[in-house]
Amino acid sequence: MVTGGAGYIGSHAVVELYQAGYQPVIVDNFSNSEETVLAGLQAILGVAVPCHRIDCADVEALRGVFRAEAGIEGVIHFAAFKAVGESVEKPLAYYRNNVGSLLALLAVMPEFGVEHLVFSSSCTVYGVPDALPVTEATPTKKANSPYGATKQMCEDILTDVAAAPGNPSPRVILLRYFNPIGAHESARIGELPLGVPNNLVPFITQTAAGIREKLTVYGTDYDTPDGSCVRDYIHVVDLAKAHVVAVRRLLDRTAADKVETFNVGTGRGNTVLEVVRTFEEVSGQKLNVVLGPRRAGDVPAIYADASKAAEVLGFKTETSLADSLASSWKWQLSLGE
């Protein structure tokens, strides 16, 4: 079961799961995704992926999916609101959706004997780190946004539930993502924000395509190489492949502990202005860039130490920043065809 499987990361994970021999089942309420994604998946895979249009926080609806799709062996839980800035404006919606959907899943999974859960976490759990790069042992600090706080809460809930006596209690892999960008090479699926984008790269591509008048870079006075924020940008297909590796580890029962945590990033940091320049180089498009003030909830700089994922999971990213941005531009152009 792939909750949020019609979303940006979820849809790419569905492709990689299917191509690795698994049978993904999508659960999504389409509150932040489009049903056209299902057609894109079918075009890539040649088959229709089963999809249940429900709210993951609805316990009874979840039970219905588990009954209808007999034999579910594991869950990848993507379904969540994910915009840092929006979470500052609408904190209650984020707590209700992000924490509520996980609680509903944890209530239903034991009823159907499902033990395996890969959880979509985030580098936001580290707050503003004291040192870079961050490792899985880096202390989590007070989150800079309600979004980050929901991810911390969900990690704590999963750790407590996995440690509780009883059978079956879940076996969990927490994947702490950094910043996914890019699109599938087919340009059939990609990042498709509803309304005004909250993430950098869709704003870049929409500005290049003339959909947006300008690109605002929020904050240019941080203690970074050029004053703009530093992030670890990972291609979404690389990120999706990490989920396949995690699922396999759970199903093969090779995990060392009931809860394991892995950073999923490239191990490199790039500034926002570096991303802008790289996009202009690979696309040949000159962007109308406006320098703006800092934005609430933003961490000045964060990037991963990705060595644990490499050593334990055998997972490494494969795609460069330039190639990732080129795939984003190809996807944006396909939307206008």
Backbone hydrogen bonds in HBPLUS format (Angstrom, degrees):
<---DONOR---> <-ACCEPTOR-->    atom                        ^
c    i                          cat <-CA-CA->   ^        H-A-AA   ^      H-
h    n   atom  resd res      DA  || num        DHA   H-A  angle D-A-AA Bond
n    s   type  num  typ     dist DA aas  dist angle  dist       angle   num
A0076-ILE N   A0001-MET O   2.86 MM  75  6.30 160.6  1.90 165.9 172.5     1
A0002-VAL N   A0025-VAL O   2.74 MM  23  5.88 165.8  1.76 163.0 162.2     2
A0027-VAL N   A0002-VAL O   3.06 MM  25  6.04 158.3  2.10 138.6 135.2     3
A0003-THR N   A0076-ILE O   3.02 MM  73  6.35 147.8  2.13 160.7 170.5     4
A0078-PHE N   A0003-THR O   3.13 MM  75  5.42 145.7  2.25 128.9 133.9     5
A0004-GLY N   A0027-VAL O   2.65 MM  23  5.93 147.8  1.75 167.0 175.5     6
A0007-GLY N   A0004-GLY O   3.03 MM   3  5.45 162.3  2.06 115.1 120.0     7
A0011-SER N   A0007-GLY O   2.90 MM   4  5.60 158.5  1.95 137.3 142.4     8
A0013-ALA N   A0009-ILE O   2.96 MM   4  6.23 150.5  2.05 152.0 161.4     9
A0014-VAL N   A0010-GLY O   2.91 MM   4  6.19 147.7  2.02 147.5 156.3    10
A0015-VAL N   A0011-SER O   3.23 MM   4  6.56 154.2  2.30 143.4 148.7    11
A0016-GLU N   A0012-HIS O   3.15 MM   4  6.46 165.8  2.17 148.5 151.2    12
A0017-LEU N   A0013-ALA O   2.82 MM   4  5.96 159.1  1.87 153.6 159.7    13
A0018-TYR N   A0014-VAL O   2.99 MM   4  6.11 169.3  2.01 150.5 153.4    14
A0019-GLN N   A0015-VAL O   2.97 MM   4  6.16 164.8  2.00 152.4 157.0    15
A0020-ALA N   A0016-GLU O   3.00 MM   4  6.06 123.5  2.33 133.7 147.2    16
A0020-ALA N   A0017-LEU O   3.07 MM   3  5.08 137.8  2.25  96.2 108.7    17
A0022-TYR N   A0017-LEU O   2.98 MM   5  5.31 159.8  2.03 151.4 144.7    18
A0021-GLY N   A0018-TYR O   3.00 MM   3  5.25 162.1  2.04 109.7 114.2    19
A0026-ILE N   A0050-PRO O   2.85 MM  24  6.09 166.5  1.87 160.1 155.5    20
A0052-HIS N   A0026-ILE O   2.82 MM  26  6.14 158.1  1.86 148.2 153.9    21
A0028-ASP N   A0052-HIS O   3.11 MM  24  6.48 161.0  2.15 156.4 161.1    22
A0037-VAL N   A0034-GLU O   3.13 MM   3  5.89 165.5  2.15 118.0 122.3    23
A0038-LEU N   A0035-GLU O   3.04 MM   3  5.68 143.8  2.18 115.0 122.4    24
A0039-ALA N   A0036-THR O   3.11 MM   3  5.27 122.4  2.46  99.0 112.6    25
A0040-GLY N   A0036-THR O   3.08 MM   4  6.47 152.1  2.16 147.0 155.3    26
A0041-LEU N   A0037-VAL O   2.87 MM   4  6.20 155.7  1.93 153.4 159.4    27
A0042-GLN N   A0038-LEU O   3.01 MM   4  6.25 157.7  2.06 143.4 149.5    28
A0043-ALA N   A0039-ALA O   2.93 MM   4  6.15 150.9  2.02 144.7 152.6    29
A0044-ILE N   A0040-GLY O   3.07 MM   4  6.34 150.9  2.16 146.0 153.2    30
A0045-LEU N   A0041-LEU O   2.88 MM   4  6.02 169.3  1.89 158.1 161.0    31
A0046-GLY N   A0042-GLN O   2.70 MM   4  5.11 145.0  1.82 136.3 144.4    32
A0058-ASP N   A0055-ASP O   2.94 MM   3  5.50 163.8  1.97 122.2 125.5    33
A0062-LEU N   A0058-ASP O   2.98 MM   4  6.24 156.6  2.03 154.9 162.0    34
A0063-ARG N   A0059-VAL O   2.95 MM   4  6.27 159.0  1.99 152.3 157.9    35
A0064-GLY N   A0060-GLU O   3.07 MM   4  6.37 150.9  2.16 143.2 150.8    36
A0065-VAL N   A0061-ALA O   3.17 MM   4  6.59 144.5  2.30 143.5 152.3    37
A0065-VAL N   A0062-LEU O   3.01 MM   3  5.15 121.3  2.36  98.9 113.6    38
A0066-PHE N   A0062-LEU O   3.04 MM   4  6.43 164.8  2.06 160.2 163.2    39
A0067-ARG N   A0063-ARG O   2.93 MM   4  6.19 152.9  2.01 150.7 158.5    40
A0068-ALA N   A0064-GLY O   2.93 MM   4  6.06 158.0  1.98 143.2 149.6    41
A0069-GLU N   A0065-VAL O   2.85 MM   4  5.93 153.7  1.92 155.0 161.3    42
A0075-VAL N   A0116-HIS O   2.90 MM  41  6.29 152.3  1.98 145.8 153.8    43
A0118-VAL N   A0075-VAL O   2.85 MM  43  6.30 161.3  1.88 158.7 165.2    44
A0077-HIS N   A0118-VAL O   2.90 MM  41  6.30 160.9  1.94 168.6 175.0    45
A0120-SER N   A0077-HIS O   3.22 MM  43  5.93 157.5  2.28 147.8 145.1    46
A0087-SER N   A0083-ALA O   2.94 MM   4  6.11 150.0  2.04 150.7 159.3    47
A0088-VAL N   A0084-VAL O   3.27 MM   4  6.65 139.9  2.44 145.6 155.3    48
A0088-VAL N   A0085-GLY O   3.15 MM   3  5.33 131.8  2.40  99.6 111.7    49
A0089-GLU N   A0086-GLU O   3.00 MM   3  5.05 122.2  2.34  95.9 110.9    50
A0090-LYS N   A0086-GLU O   2.75 MM   4  5.95 147.8  1.85 153.0 163.5    51
A0094-TYR N   A0091-PRO O   3.03 MM   3  5.19 120.3  2.40  99.9 114.9    52
A0095-TYR N   A0091-PRO O   3.00 MM   4  6.36 160.2  2.04 159.5 164.8    53
A0096-ARG N   A0092-LEU O   2.88 MM   4  6.00 168.1  1.90 154.1 158.0    54
A0097-ASN N   A0093-ALA O   2.99 MM   4  6.01 162.5  2.02 142.2 147.2    55
A0098-ASN N   A0094-TYR O   2.87 MM   4  5.62 152.7  1.95 143.4 151.0    56
A0099-VAL N   A0095-TYR O   3.19 MM   4  5.46 145.3  2.32 125.5 135.7    57
A0100-GLY N   A0096-ARG O   3.15 MM   4  5.19 128.9  2.42 109.4 123.8    58
A0101-SER N   A0097-ASN O   3.03 MM   4  5.78 157.3  2.08 136.9 141.9    59
A0103-LEU N   A0099-VAL O   3.05 MM   4  6.33 164.3  2.07 156.4 160.7    60
A0104-ALA N   A0100-GLY O   3.03 MM   4  6.23 155.3  2.09 145.9 152.4    61
A0105-LEU N   A0101-SER O   3.07 MM   4  6.31 159.2  2.11 144.0 149.3    62
A0106-LEU N   A0102-LEU O   2.93 MM   4  6.18 166.1  1.95 157.8 161.1    63
A0107-ALA N   A0103-LEU O   3.01 MM   4  6.18 133.5  2.24 139.2 151.1    64
A0107-ALA N   A0104-ALA O   3.19 MM   3  5.12 131.3  2.44  93.5 106.6    65
A0108-VAL N   A0104-ALA O   3.14 MM   4  6.39 145.2  2.27 145.7 154.3    66
A0108-VAL N   A0105-LEU O   3.07 MM   3  5.24 123.4  2.40  98.3 112.4    67
A0109-MET N   A0105-LEU O   2.84 MM   4  5.90 171.8  1.85 168.0 169.3    68
A0111-GLU N   A0108-VAL O   2.99 MM   3  5.40 128.9  2.26 112.0 125.8    69
A0112-PHE N   A0109-MET O   3.08 MM   3  5.52 147.0  2.19 111.3 120.3    70
A0114-VAL N   A0109-MET O   3.04 MM   5  5.03 164.9  2.07 144.3 139.7    71
A0113-GLY N   A0110-PRO O   3.17 MM   3  4.84 168.8  2.18 101.1 103.6    72
A0171-ARG N   A0115-GLU O   2.61 MM  56  5.74 160.9  1.65 158.8 161.0    73
A0117-LEU N   A0171-ARG O   2.97 MM  54  6.25 158.2  2.02 165.7 167.5    74
A0173-ILE N   A0117-LEU O   3.01 MM  56  6.54 151.8  2.09 153.6 161.0    75
A0119-PHE N   A0173-ILE O   2.89 MM  54  6.24 161.2  1.93 155.0 161.3    76
A0175-LEU N   A0119-PHE O   3.08 MM  56  6.17 177.5  2.08 168.4 169.2    77
A0121-SER N   A0175-LEU O   2.84 MM  54  5.41 144.1  1.96 144.6 150.2    78
A0177-TYR N   A0121-SER O   3.33 MM  56  6.18 171.7  2.34 107.4 106.6    79
A0125-VAL N   A0122-SER O   3.25 MM   3  6.13 174.7  2.25 120.3 121.9    80
A0123-CYS N   A0177-TYR O   2.80 MM  54  5.72 135.3  2.00 168.7 160.1    81
A0126-TYR N   A0123-CYS O   3.10 MM   3  5.83 166.9  2.12 120.0 123.9    82
A0127-GLY N   A0124-THR O   3.04 MM   3  5.47 165.0  2.06 114.5 119.3    83
A0134-VAL N   A0303-TYR O   3.05 MM 169  6.43 162.5  2.08 161.0 161.3    84
A0305-ASP N   A0134-VAL O   2.81 MM 171  5.52 139.5  1.97 158.5 145.2    85
A0138-THR N   A0135-THR O   2.96 MM   3  5.19 160.1  2.00 107.9 114.5    86
A0149-ALA N   A0145-SER O   2.99 MM   4  6.32 153.3  2.06 147.9 156.4    87
A0150-THR N   A0146-PRO O   2.91 MM   4  6.19 148.9  2.01 148.8 155.7    88
A0150-THR N   A0147-TYR O   3.10 MM   3  5.26 120.8  2.47  97.6 111.8    89
A0151-LYS N   A0147-TYR O   3.24 MM   4  6.64 151.4  2.33 148.5 155.9    90
A0152-GLN N   A0148-GLY O   3.04 MM   4  6.37 155.4  2.10 149.3 156.1    91
A0153-MET N   A0149-ALA O   2.91 MM   4  6.15 163.8  1.94 152.0 156.2    92
A0154-CYS N   A0150-THR O   2.93 MM   4  6.09 160.8  1.97 145.8 151.0    93
A0155-GLU N   A0151-LYS O   2.98 MM   4  6.19 158.8  2.03 146.7 152.2    94
A0156-ASP N   A0152-GLN O   2.97 MM   4  6.25 160.7  2.01 152.0 157.3    95
A0157-ILE N   A0153-MET O   2.84 MM   4  6.10 160.6  1.88 154.3 160.0    96
A0158-LEU N   A0154-CYS O   2.95 MM   4  6.14 166.5  1.97 151.8 155.0    97
A0159-THR N   A0155-GLU O   2.97 MM   4  6.17 157.7  2.02 149.1 155.3    98
A0160-ASP N   A0156-ASP O   2.98 MM   4  6.20 161.3  2.02 152.0 156.6    99
A0161-VAL N   A0157-ILE O   2.90 MM   4  6.08 166.7  1.92 157.2 161.0   100
A0162-ALA N   A0158-LEU O   2.94 MM   4  5.96 160.6  1.98 146.2 151.7   101
A0163-ALA N   A0159-THR O   3.21 MM   4  6.27 140.1  2.38 135.8 145.4   102
A0164-ALA N   A0161-VAL O   3.23 MM   3  5.21 147.6  2.34  97.8 107.2   103
A0172-VAL N   A0258-LYS O   2.71 MM  86  6.00 169.7  1.72 167.7 166.3   104
A0260-GLU N   A0172-VAL O   2.99 MM  88  6.44 153.3  2.06 146.6 154.2   105
A0174-LEU N   A0260-GLU O   2.71 MM  86  6.08 166.6  1.72 167.0 169.4   106
A0262-PHE N   A0174-LEU O   2.90 MM  88  6.30 157.2  1.95 169.7 177.1   107
A0176-ARG N   A0262-PHE O   2.81 MM  86  6.05 165.8  1.83 156.9 161.4   108
A0264-VAL N   A0176-ARG O   2.92 MM  88  5.82 161.2  1.96 146.5 141.4   109
A0179-ASN N   A0232-ASP O   2.83 MM  53  5.72 157.3  1.88 172.2 164.7   110
A0234-ILE N   A0179-ASN O   2.84 MM  55  5.78 146.9  1.94 125.8 136.9   111
A0181-ILE N   A0234-ILE O   2.89 MM  53  6.05 146.9  2.00 145.8 150.8   112
A0236-VAL N   A0181-ILE O   2.79 MM  55  5.53 147.8  1.89 170.4 168.0   113
A0184-HIS N   A0189-ILE O   3.34 MM   5  5.90 148.3  2.45 141.7 150.7   114
A0187-ALA N   A0184-HIS O   2.89 MM   3  5.45 160.3  1.93 121.1 127.5   115
A0203-PHE N   A0200-LEU O   3.04 MM   3  5.30 119.1  2.42 102.6 118.2   116
A0204-ILE N   A0200-LEU O   2.92 MM   4  6.26 148.2  2.02 149.7 160.1   117
A0204-ILE N   A0201-VAL O   3.03 MM   3  4.86 113.9  2.48  92.5 108.7   118
A0205-THR N   A0201-VAL O   2.89 MM   4  6.21 167.6  1.90 163.0 163.7   119
A0206-GLN N   A0202-PRO O   2.88 MM   4  5.91 156.6  1.93 142.6 149.6   120
A0207-THR N   A0203-PHE O   2.97 MM   4  6.01 146.8  2.08 138.5 147.3   121
A0208-ALA N   A0204-ILE O   2.94 MM   4  6.22 159.4  1.98 151.6 157.5   122
A0209-ALA N   A0205-THR O   2.94 MM   4  6.09 140.4  2.10 138.7 149.4   123
A0211-ILE N   A0206-GLN O   2.81 MM   5  5.07 135.9  2.00 163.5 162.8   124
A0212-ARG N   A0206-GLN O   3.17 MM   6  5.65 153.7  2.25 114.1 114.4   125
A0210-GLY N   A0207-THR O   3.09 MM   3  5.13 157.0  2.14 102.4 109.6   126
A0215-LEU N   A0288-ASN O   2.82 MM  73  6.09 162.2  1.85 162.2 166.3   127
A0290-VAL N   A0215-LEU O   2.75 MM  75  5.97 165.4  1.77 155.2 157.2   128
A0217-VAL N   A0290-VAL O   2.86 MM  73  6.24 158.5  1.91 162.5 169.6   129
A0292-GLY N   A0217-VAL O   2.80 MM  75  5.60 169.2  1.82 148.9 149.8   130
A0219-GLY N   A0292-GLY O   3.02 MM  73  5.85 165.1  2.04 121.2 125.1   131
A0222-TYR N   A0227-GLY O   2.88 MM   5  4.51 159.5  1.92 131.7 125.2   132
A0224-THR N   A0222-TYR O   2.89 MM   2  5.50 134.9  2.10 103.7  90.0   133
A0227-GLY N   A0224-THR O   3.32 MM   3  4.91 149.3  2.42  94.7 103.5   134
A0272-VAL N   A0229-CYS O   2.91 MM  43  5.77 133.5  2.13 156.9 170.4   135
A0230-VAL N   A0300-PRO O   2.98 MM  70  6.46 154.7  2.05 144.5 152.3   136
A0302-ILE N   A0230-VAL O   3.11 MM  72  6.08 148.2  2.21 128.2 136.9   137
A0231-ARG N   A0270-ASN O   2.94 MM  39  5.52 163.9  1.97 146.0 146.2   138
A0270-ASN N   A0231-ARG O   2.79 MM  39  5.52 162.9  1.82 156.5 159.4   139
A0238-ASP N   A0235-HIS O   3.04 MM   3  5.34 118.2  2.44 104.8 119.5   140
A0239-LEU N   A0235-HIS O   3.02 MM   4  6.38 160.4  2.06 153.5 159.6   141
A0240-ALA N   A0236-VAL O   2.83 MM   4  6.04 152.6  1.91 141.5 149.2   142
A0241-LYS N   A0237-VAL O   2.97 MM   4  6.21 152.8  2.05 145.9 152.4   143
A0242-ALA N   A0238-ASP O   3.21 MM   4  6.59 139.8  2.38 143.1 153.4   144
A0242-ALA N   A0239-LEU O   3.09 MM   3  5.21 128.5  2.36  97.7 111.1   145
A0243-HIS N   A0240-ALA O   3.02 MM   3  5.36 133.2  2.25 103.5 115.6   146
A0245-VAL N   A0241-LYS O   3.16 MM   4  6.50 160.5  2.20 151.5 155.8   147
A0246-ALA N   A0242-ALA O   2.98 MM   4  6.20 153.1  2.06 142.3 150.0   148
A0247-VAL N   A0243-HIS O   2.85 MM   4  6.04 162.8  1.88 150.1 154.3   149
A0248-ARG N   A0244-VAL O   2.98 MM   4  6.16 164.6  2.01 149.6 153.9   150
A0249-ARG N   A0245-VAL O   3.01 MM   4  6.21 153.2  2.08 143.5 150.9   151
A0250-LEU N   A0246-ALA O   3.06 MM   4  6.36 156.0  2.12 150.4 156.0   152
A0251-LEU N   A0247-VAL O   2.93 MM   4  6.18 173.1  1.94 160.7 162.2   153
A0252-ASP N   A0248-ARG O   2.87 MM   4  5.89 150.6  1.95 146.8 154.7   154
A0254-THR N   A0249-ARG O   3.15 MM   5  5.50 161.2  2.19 157.5 161.2   155
A0253-ARG N   A0250-LEU O   3.00 MM   3  4.97 149.0  2.09  99.7 109.5   156
A0274-GLU N   A0271-THR O   3.13 MM   3  5.06 122.4  2.48  92.9 107.5   157
A0275-VAL N   A0271-THR O   3.05 MM   4  6.43 153.1  2.13 149.3 156.1   158
A0276-VAL N   A0272-VAL O   3.01 MM   4  6.36 157.1  2.06 149.5 155.8   159
A0277-ARG N   A0273-LEU O   2.98 MM   4  6.20 165.2  2.00 146.4 149.8   160
A0278-THR N   A0274-GLU O   2.87 MM   4  6.04 160.9  1.90 149.7 155.4   161
A0279-PHE N   A0275-VAL O   2.89 MM   4  6.07 159.0  1.93 150.5 156.2   162
A0280-GLU N   A0276-VAL O   3.01 MM   4  6.30 161.3  2.04 151.4 156.3   163
A0281-GLU N   A0277-ARG O   3.02 MM   4  6.31 149.3  2.12 145.6 153.9   164
A0282-VAL N   A0278-THR O   3.00 MM   4  6.30 162.5  2.03 155.8 159.0   165
A0283-SER N   A0279-PHE O   2.90 MM   4  5.88 152.6  1.98 155.8 162.7   166
A0284-GLY N   A0280-GLU O   2.93 MM   4  5.37 140.6  2.09 132.0 140.5   167
A0298-ASP N   A0295-ARG O   3.29 MM   3  5.97 166.6  2.31 139.7 140.6   168
A0310-ALA N   A0306-ALA O   3.34 MM   4  6.61 152.6  2.42 143.9 151.7   169
A0311-GLU N   A0307-SER O   2.87 MM   4  6.08 161.0  1.90 153.7 158.3   170
A0312-VAL N   A0308-LYS O   2.81 MM   4  5.80 172.5  1.82 159.4 161.9   171
A0313-LEU N   A0309-ALA O   3.00 MM   4  5.07 134.4  2.21 116.6 130.4   172
A0315-PHE N   A0309-ALA O   3.11 MM   6  5.55 170.7  2.12 130.8 128.2   173
A0314-GLY N   A0310-ALA O   3.15 MM   4  4.53 125.8  2.46 103.0 114.5   174
A0324-SER N   A0320-SER O   2.93 MM   4  6.08 153.5  2.00 145.9 154.0   175
A0325-LEU N   A0321-LEU O   2.95 MM   4  6.16 162.0  1.98 153.4 157.4   176
A0326-ALA N   A0322-ALA O   2.90 MM   4  6.12 150.7  1.99 146.4 155.3   177
A0327-SER N   A0323-ASP O   3.03 MM   4  6.25 150.0  2.13 143.0 149.8   178
A0328-SER N   A0324-SER O   3.10 MM   4  6.45 145.0  2.23 141.2 151.1   179
A0329-TRP N   A0325-LEU O   3.02 MM   4  6.31 153.5  2.09 148.2 154.4   180
A0330-LYS N   A0326-ALA O   2.98 MM   4  6.24 156.8  2.04 146.1 152.6   181
A0331-TRP N   A0327-SER O   2.99 MM   4  6.16 153.9  2.06 141.9 148.7   182
A0332-GLN N   A0328-SER O   2.93 MM   4  6.20 157.3  1.98 145.3 151.6   183
A0333-LEU N   A0329-TRP O   2.91 MM   4  6.15 162.1  1.95 152.5 156.9   184
A0334-SER N   A0330-LYS O   3.03 MM   4  6.26 146.4  2.15 139.9 149.1   185
A0335-LEU N   A0331-TRP O   3.23 MM   4  6.56 135.6  2.44 143.8 154.6   186
A0335-LEU N   A0332-GLN O   3.15 MM   3  5.32 135.1  2.36  99.0 110.9   187
A0336-GLY N   A0333-LEU O   3.12 MM   3  5.49 148.7  2.22 106.9 115.6   188
A0337-GLU N   A0334-SER O   3.23 MM   3  5.29 163.5  2.26 103.5 108.3   189
